[in-house]
Amino acid sequence: MQKLLSKIAKFSYFFMCGWYLFTLPVHAYIDPSAVTYIIQAVAGVLIALGAVLTIFRHKIFAFFKKNKKDGETEKSAIEFKDVDE
């Protein structure tokens, strides 16, 4: 455990030194309209992934059902038992 923490500390130290040593100060302005384009692009990708997953949902479920162990059975409903049994 001590060696792992030592390695993490060394990596962090050299990473941060390199980060501060090799970066240049930049005076830039990000236009708010550019940020809205980025948000729209991310939202579009997420919506497209959702549509693809919805379209191929039956194939995805069939893949996971096929890979189940033979001993496992899937129950379609919850069984309720009487207390008197």
RAKAVEN-V953124 format. One line per field, one symbol per residue. psi: psi as a letter, one per 40 degrees, with the letter a starting at -180 (. if undefined). burial: + if it has 24 or more other C-alpha atoms within 12 Angstrom, else -. Layout:
psi: ???
burial: ???
//
This chain:
psi: dddddddddddddddddddddeiihhgihhhddddddddddddddddddddddddfddddddddddeiidehihheihhhiide.
burial: -------------------------------------------------------------------------------------
//
